[in-house]
Amino acid sequence: MRELVRPYRLAPGARVAVVAPSGPVPEERLQAGLDVLRGWDLDPVVAPHVLDRHEELGYLAGTDADRAADLQQAWCDPSVAAVLCARGGYGAQRMVDLLDWEAMRAAGPKVLVGFSDVTVLHQAFATRLGLVTLYGPAAAGVDFIKDPRTQDHLRATLFAPETVRSIASRGTALVPGRARGVTLGGCLSLLATDLGTPHAHAGARGGLLLIEDVGERAYRLDRILTQLLRGGWLDGVTGYVLGSWAECGPYEEVRAVLLDRLGGLGVPVAEEFGFGHCAGALTVPFGVPAELDADAGTVTLDEPALR
């Protein structure tokens, strides 16, 4: 996998834009998230359509064109140092093709933070802009506004990334061993539904694949992993880092699927790593060379996620 550019870390007083590329955002949660960011001595600005709701498709934060325009304008604003997604849900796939990638590339490297449905944008920012991104909490997410551990890890990643070069899990090795590769991944179902699109990774060869999901029963996770295996997208993955599987059913059922589909591939697999849809969710960078030690439950970055 090609080397990606690391954006610059944030400094006190930095202006950050909050956008809603996917689902609608409750205003009270948005305000709570903005308060957290202001407490970090950041200057958060809210994109014009963050509180919109599509008139007919109520699961979208406004029209595709407006959501794309918000993201592009925020990214191309020279006063903005980072773009934070307010929430996931669904909708990023509908707007990603409306972005002007040449204009966004000309704006230079910035920090993108988001998770879940934002997986689509993480892939696009890697393939079209060549940037390292942060798979981290939503700015209006319940876990972010209420969980000090989630807040502290994102704050450290943004302001002092050298202090979180080693990311430690809460779990154990599903398959023991060590592996090296470039971090990538996101929400498993979104990786599968993005296959074949212009902005998706052609494959995960040479990567440490970090995956998690929410609301997918065990048989659906089996189906998704089987699709990725049959299609060759997982060929050459050096190791797997498994995050949360919230609302996916009893963990023993999910674990059985993960072991069945990934356990025989001859590479280490670390489970219950504590990122994704879970309390105390860690922020993990995509696009950084790293080493996985599944036995120790650590991913150690070769260099900080941000410069």
C-alpha positions as CSV (number, residue, x, y, z in Angstrom):
1,M,0.0,0.0,0.0
2,R,1.2,3.5,-0.8
3,E,2.5,5.9,1.8
4,L,-0.1,8.5,2.9
5,V,0.5,12.0,4.0
6,R,0.0,12.7,7.8
7,P,-1.9,15.9,8.5
8,Y,-0.7,18.4,11.0
9,R,-1.7,18.1,14.7
10,L,-4.0,20.7,16.2
11,A,-2.9,23.6,18.4
12,P,-5.0,25.5,21.0
13,G,-7.3,27.9,19.3
14,A,-7.5,25.9,16.1
15,R,-10.7,26.2,14.1
16,V,-12.5,22.9,13.4
17,A,-15.6,22.4,11.3
18,V,-18.4,20.1,12.2
19,V,-20.3,18.5,9.3
20,A,-23.1,15.9,8.8
21,P,-22.4,13.8,5.8
22,S,-24.8,11.0,6.8
23,G,-27.7,10.9,9.2
24,P,-29.6,13.7,11.0
25,V,-28.1,15.2,14.1
26,P,-30.1,16.0,17.3
27,E,-29.5,19.6,18.2
28,E,-29.0,19.0,22.0
29,R,-26.2,16.4,21.2
30,L,-24.6,18.7,18.8
31,Q,-24.5,21.5,21.4
32,A,-23.0,19.1,24.0
33,G,-20.3,18.0,21.5
34,L,-19.5,21.6,20.7
35,D,-19.1,22.4,24.4
36,V,-16.5,19.5,24.7
37,L,-14.6,20.9,21.8
38,R,-14.6,24.4,23.2
39,G,-13.4,23.0,26.5
40,W,-10.3,21.8,24.6
41,D,-9.7,25.5,23.5
42,L,-10.8,24.7,19.9
43,D,-13.0,27.0,17.9
44,P,-15.7,24.8,16.4
45,V,-17.8,26.1,13.5
46,V,-21.0,24.3,12.4
47,A,-21.6,23.8,8.7
48,P,-24.8,25.3,7.4
49,H,-26.8,22.1,6.9
50,V,-25.7,20.1,9.9
51,L,-29.2,20.2,11.5
52,D,-31.1,19.6,8.3
53,R,-33.3,16.6,7.8
54,H,-34.3,15.4,4.3
55,E,-38.0,16.1,3.6
56,E,-38.8,12.6,2.3
57,L,-35.9,10.5,3.5
58,G,-35.8,11.2,7.1
59,Y,-32.6,9.1,7.7
60,L,-30.5,11.7,5.9
61,A,-29.2,15.0,7.2
62,G,-30.6,17.0,4.3
63,T,-30.0,16.6,0.6
64,D,-27.0,14.9,-0.9
65,A,-25.9,18.1,-2.6
66,D,-26.1,20.1,0.6
67,R,-24.2,17.5,2.7
68,A,-21.5,17.4,0.0
69,A,-21.3,21.1,-0.2
70,D,-20.9,21.4,3.6
71,L,-18.0,19.0,3.6
72,Q,-16.3,20.5,0.6
73,Q,-16.6,24.1,1.8
74,A,-15.3,23.2,5.2
75,W,-12.4,21.3,3.8
76,C,-11.5,24.1,1.3
77,D,-11.7,26.8,4.0
78,P,-8.1,27.8,4.7
79,S,-9.0,28.8,8.3
80,V,-10.2,25.2,9.1
81,A,-7.6,22.8,10.5
82,A,-9.8,19.7,10.9
83,V,-13.2,18.4,9.8
84,L,-15.2,16.4,12.4
85,C,-18.3,14.4,11.4
86,A,-21.2,15.0,13.7
87,R,-22.5,11.4,13.4
88,G,-22.7,8.3,11.3
89,G,-25.9,6.6,10.3
90,Y,-26.3,6.4,6.6
91,G,-25.8,8.7,3.7
92,A,-22.1,9.3,3.0
93,Q,-22.2,6.9,0.0
94,R,-24.8,9.1,-1.6
95,M,-22.8,12.3,-1.4
96,V,-19.2,11.2,-1.8
97,D,-19.3,11.2,-5.6
98,L,-20.5,14.9,-5.6
99,L,-17.2,16.1,-4.0
100,D,-14.7,18.0,-6.1
101,W,-11.5,16.1,-5.4
102,E,-9.2,18.4,-7.3
103,A,-10.4,21.4,-5.2
104,M,-10.1,19.4,-2.0
105,R,-6.6,18.2,-2.9
106,A,-5.5,21.8,-3.5
107,A,-6.7,22.7,0.0
108,G,-3.9,20.7,1.4
109,P,-3.8,18.1,4.2
110,K,-6.2,18.4,7.1
111,V,-7.6,16.1,9.8
112,L,-10.7,14.1,9.2
113,V,-12.4,12.4,12.2
114,G,-15.4,10.1,12.0
115,F,-16.5,6.5,12.2
116,S,-19.2,4.1,11.2
117,D,-20.8,5.3,8.0
118,V,-17.9,7.7,7.5
119,T,-15.9,4.6,6.6
120,V,-16.7,5.5,3.0
121,L,-15.0,8.9,3.4
122,H,-12.0,7.3,5.0
123,Q,-11.5,5.2,2.0
124,A,-12.0,8.1,-0.4
125,F,-9.7,10.4,1.4
126,A,-7.0,7.7,1.3
127,T,-7.4,6.8,-2.4
128,R,-8.2,10.3,-3.8
129,L,-6.3,12.6,-1.4
130,G,-3.6,10.3,-0.2
131,L,-4.3,11.3,3.5
132,V,-4.1,9.6,6.8
133,T,-7.4,9.9,8.6
134,L,-8.7,9.3,12.1
135,Y,-11.4,6.6,12.8
136,G,-12.7,8.2,15.9
137,P,-15.9,9.3,17.7
138,A,-18.6,11.5,16.2
139,A,-18.7,15.0,17.5
140,A,-22.4,14.7,18.4
141,G,-22.2,11.0,19.5
142,V,-23.5,9.9,22.8
143,D,-20.3,8.1,23.6
144,F,-18.2,11.2,22.8
145,I,-20.2,13.7,24.9
146,K,-20.6,11.4,27.9
147,D,-17.4,9.3,28.0
148,P,-14.2,10.8,29.4
149,R,-12.0,7.9,28.0
150,T,-13.3,8.5,24.5
151,Q,-12.7,12.2,24.8
152,D,-9.2,11.9,26.3
153,H,-8.0,9.5,23.6
154,L,-9.2,11.7,20.7
155,R,-7.9,14.8,22.4
156,A,-4.4,13.2,22.8
157,T,-4.4,12.0,19.2
158,L,-5.3,15.5,18.0
159,F,-2.9,17.5,20.2
160,A,-0.1,15.2,21.3
161,P,-0.2,12.2,18.9
162,E,3.2,11.0,20.0
163,T,1.7,10.1,23.4
164,V,-0.7,7.5,21.8
165,R,1.6,5.8,19.3
166,S,0.9,2.5,21.2
167,I,-2.8,1.6,21.2
168,A,-3.7,-1.0,23.7
169,S,-6.7,-3.3,23.6
170,R,-8.9,-4.7,26.4
171,G,-9.0,-8.1,24.9
172,T,-6.8,-11.0,23.9
173,A,-5.5,-12.8,20.8
174,L,-8.0,-14.7,18.8
175,V,-5.0,-15.9,16.8
176,P,-1.6,-15.2,18.4
177,G,1.4,-13.6,16.6
178,R,2.9,-10.4,15.3
179,A,2.4,-8.6,12.0
180,R,3.3,-5.4,10.3
181,G,1.3,-3.4,7.8
182,V,-0.5,-0.2,7.0
183,T,-3.6,0.4,9.1
184,L,-6.9,0.6,7.2
185,G,-10.5,-0.5,7.6
186,G,-13.6,0.7,9.4
187,C,-17.2,-0.6,9.6
188,L,-17.2,-4.0,8.0
189,S,-20.5,-3.8,6.2
190,L,-19.6,-0.4,4.7
191,L,-16.3,-1.8,3.4
192,A,-18.3,-4.5,1.6
193,T,-21.0,-2.2,0.2
194,D,-18.2,0.1,-1.1
195,L,-16.6,-2.6,-3.2
196,G,-16.2,-1.7,-6.9
197,T,-16.8,2.0,-6.4
198,P,-14.3,4.7,-7.7
199,H,-13.1,5.6,-4.2
200,A,-12.7,2.2,-2.5
201,H,-9.4,0.5,-1.8
202,A,-8.8,-2.0,-4.6
203,G,-7.9,-4.5,-1.9
204,A,-6.4,-4.7,1.6
205,R,-3.1,-6.3,0.6
206,G,-0.2,-5.3,2.9
207,G,-2.6,-3.9,5.5
208,L,-3.4,-4.3,9.1
209,L,-7.2,-4.5,8.8
210,L,-9.1,-2.8,11.7
211,I,-12.8,-3.8,11.5
212,E,-16.0,-3.5,13.6
213,D,-19.7,-3.2,13.1
214,V,-23.1,-2.6,14.7
215,G,-26.4,-4.3,14.3
216,E,-25.3,-7.1,12.1
217,R,-26.3,-10.6,13.3
218,A,-23.7,-13.4,13.2
219,Y,-24.9,-14.9,9.9
220,R,-24.7,-11.4,8.3
221,L,-21.1,-10.9,9.5
222,D,-20.4,-14.4,8.0
223,R,-21.9,-13.4,4.7
224,I,-19.9,-10.1,4.6
225,L,-16.6,-11.7,5.4
226,T,-17.3,-14.6,3.0
227,Q,-18.0,-12.0,0.2
228,L,-14.7,-10.2,0.9
229,L,-12.8,-13.5,1.0
230,R,-14.4,-14.9,-2.2
231,G,-13.8,-11.6,-4.0
232,G,-10.1,-11.6,-3.0
233,W,-10.3,-8.2,-1.2
234,L,-8.7,-9.7,1.9
235,D,-5.8,-11.4,0.0
236,G,-2.5,-10.3,1.5
237,V,-3.9,-8.8,4.8
238,T,-1.0,-9.2,7.3
239,G,-3.2,-9.1,10.5
240,Y,-6.6,-8.3,11.8
241,V,-7.6,-6.0,14.6
242,L,-11.2,-6.5,15.7
243,G,-13.1,-3.8,17.4
244,S,-16.7,-3.7,18.8
245,W,-19.7,-5.7,17.6
246,A,-22.5,-3.8,19.3
247,E,-26.0,-5.2,18.8
248,C,-24.7,-8.1,16.8
249,G,-26.0,-10.7,19.1
250,P,-24.2,-12.8,21.8
251,Y,-20.5,-12.2,21.5
252,E,-19.8,-16.0,21.6
253,E,-21.8,-16.3,18.3
254,V,-19.9,-13.4,16.7
255,R,-16.6,-14.7,18.0
256,A,-17.3,-18.1,16.4
257,V,-17.9,-16.5,13.0
258,L,-14.7,-14.4,13.3
259,L,-12.7,-17.4,14.3
260,D,-14.2,-19.5,11.5
261,R,-13.7,-16.9,8.7
262,L,-10.4,-15.4,9.8
263,G,-8.7,-17.9,12.1
264,G,-7.4,-20.1,9.4
265,L,-5.8,-17.4,7.3
266,G,-2.3,-17.8,8.9
267,V,-2.1,-14.3,10.3
268,P,-2.6,-12.9,13.8
269,V,-6.0,-11.7,14.9
270,A,-6.6,-9.5,18.0
271,E,-10.1,-9.2,19.4
272,E,-12.1,-6.8,21.6
273,F,-9.8,-4.0,20.7
274,G,-12.1,-1.2,22.0
275,F,-12.7,1.0,18.9
276,G,-16.0,1.5,17.1
277,H,-19.5,1.4,18.5
278,C,-18.6,1.0,22.2
279,A,-18.1,2.9,25.4
280,G,-14.6,4.3,25.8
281,A,-14.0,4.0,22.1
282,L,-10.4,4.5,21.1
283,T,-9.4,6.7,18.1
284,V,-7.4,4.7,15.5
285,P,-5.6,6.2,12.5
286,F,-5.9,4.8,9.0
287,G,-2.9,4.9,6.7
288,V,0.0,4.6,9.1
289,P,2.6,1.8,9.1
290,A,2.3,-0.2,12.4
291,E,3.0,-3.4,14.2
292,L,0.3,-5.6,15.7
293,D,1.2,-7.8,18.7
294,A,-1.9,-9.9,19.1
295,D,-0.6,-11.6,22.3
296,A,0.1,-8.3,24.0
297,G,-3.0,-6.7,22.5
298,T,-1.2,-3.7,21.1
299,V,-0.9,-1.8,17.8
300,T,2.2,0.3,17.8
301,L,2.5,3.0,15.1
302,D,5.8,3.6,13.4
303,E,5.2,7.3,13.7
304,P,2.5,9.5,15.3
305,A,-0.7,9.7,13.3
306,L,-0.4,13.5,12.9
307,R,2.7,15.5,12.3
